[in-house]
Amino acid sequence: MQITFVTSNKVKFDTARKVLKKYGVSLAWRRMELREIQEIDLRKVALYKAEQAKREIRNSFMVDDSGICLDALGGFPGALFKPVIDTIGSERFAQLLHGKPDKSASFFNVLVFHSPSSKGFKIFTTNVRGHIAYRASKKRRTGWRIDNLFVPEGHRKKISDMGDAEFVEFIKELEGQLHYTKLGKWLAAK
């Protein structure tokens, strides 16, 4: 099966292609800027993007959106994470939780899949629990904007500070939870 991934993010495309290949899915990249509504709820943002893509693409496609939900701030910034972090930077982002006892957070992804043979959309999610560190790391490991602040549950270091072996182990743990994996398994079962 071939699916078009509508995204402007090459890192997301490369990751999805690698995961979905294991399930016999060929992924084509459609670089298209989709408008995003200003909304914290990632599902609403991803569905809005999917509605736009549906008007342009006639074959099976997927879109996704990701963000960080801070428990102490009622899920803020959610889907607004990118403009918030780009505006205030990592250090000031960590300060949003200054004085709050709860530093818990979720790194959340929502994938919306559409096939011409279906009437609606199928939604798959990733929810990685962890917490926000007090200080941002200067180094970066991935293309994720949060890797220098986010400490995944069960780990002691920020993603950017993990050694190679620890990072590989984290990715192995994460792969089973990924929205791309969930889509692949669902498609393979059909």
N, C-alpha and C positions, 0 to 999 in steps of 0.2 A: 504494500500500500504506500502511496505517496501523499504526504501532507505538506501544505505550505505553511511555514512559520512566518507570521507577519510581525516583524520586529525591526527596530533600528539598531539593536544591540547584538554585535557579533559574538560576544562572549556567551550570551544566552543561546544564540543559535548553535554555536559549536558544542556547548554542553548538551543541549537537547538532541542534536544529531548523534552524538556519541552514545547517549543513553538509549534512544529509540532504535538505533541500528540493531541492538541486541534482540529486539522484538520484530525484526523484519520490516521496519518502517523506514522508508526513504524520506528525507526531509529536504524540501526546497526552501530557499531563503527569499522572502519578499521584503525588501527594505522599503518600509512605508511609514511615514510619520502619521500616527493616529492621534487625534485630539483626545485629551484626557479631561474628564470633568474634575473640578476641584472638590474632592470628596475624600474623606479618611478611609471609608469602606472599600477595601481592595476588590471585593466581588462586584460592586457597582461600577467601579472604574473599568475592570476587565470586561464586563458585559457590555458597557458602552463602546469600548474599543471593538469588541466582536461584532456589534451591530453595524459599525462603520465598515469593517472588513467584509462583512457579508454582502454589502452593496457592490463591492469591487471584485470579489473572488468567487468563482463559480465551483471550484473543486473543494475538497476537504482542506480545512485550515485550522490553525490555532493561534491564539494570542495569549499573552500573559502579562501580569503585573506583579510587582513585588514591593515590599515595604517593611518597616519596623513598627511594631505596636508596643508602646510602653505601658505596662500595667498601671503604674502610678498616675499616668496622665490619661486614663480612660481610652487607651488605644491610639492616642496621638503619637506620632504624626501619621501612622498608617501609610496610605498611598501617597501622602504628601511628603514622604521622607526625602526624596531626591531634591525637590526645591528647598526644603528646610536645611538639609546638610550642605547644599551648594551655597546657601545664603549665609549660614552662621558658622560652618566648619565643624570639624570633629570635636575639638576641645569645648566649644560652647554648647554643642549638642549634649555632651556628657554632663555639662552643668545644669541642663534642664532637670536633672534628677537630684541636684545638690540639696541636701537636707531631707530628702525623702528616704525612708527606711527601705522601701521596696524598689529595687533596681531591675526587677524582672522585665523581660521583654520577649517578644516573639518575632523571629524573622519569618515573614509570611509570604507565600507565593500563591497566586491564583491563575490557573490555566483554563481557558475556555476553548473547547474543541467544537467544531461544527462540520458536519458532513451533509452534502446535498440530499442524501437519502433520509435525513432526519429533519424533524420539524423545528426542534429547538437546539439548545446548547447543552453540552455535557461539561461539568466543572470538576476539576481536580485541584487539590491543594497540597502545599507543603507548609508545615508549621514547626519550625525549629525553636525550641525553648532555650533560654539562657538569660544572661543579664548584661547590662551595660557597665563597662569598667569606669572607674573614677577618672582615668586619664586615657587619652588616645595614644596609641603607639605611633611613632614616626614612620615606621616601615609599613609596607603594604605587601600582601601575598597574592591576592586575587584581584579581579576586576570589581569585586563587591565593595560598595562605598562604606559598608559597615564593618569590614574585616579588621579594622584597627581599633574597634570599640567593643565588639560583641564577643562574649565568652559563652560558648555553647554549654548547655547543661551536661554535666558529667566530665567537664574539662576545667582546667585551672588557668588556661592562657587564652588570650584573645586569638582569634584565627590568624592574624598577621604575625603573632609571636610564636606560633607552633613550629616545632622542628619538622623536618621533612617526614619522618616516620609518623609523628603524631598527626600531621595534616593528612597523610594518606589514610590513616585509620579513621579520622573524622569523616573524610569523604566516603569511605566504605560504609560507615554508619548511616550517613546522610542519604546515600543512593537509594536505599529501600523506601525512604520517606518522600523522595522527590515526586513532584507532580508529573514530571516526564515519565518516571518509572510507572506510576499509577496509570497513566494514559497507555503506555506500552502494554502493560499486563491486561488492561481492559480490552484493548484492540486484539491482543493475541487470543483472548477467551471468546471473542465473537466468531 
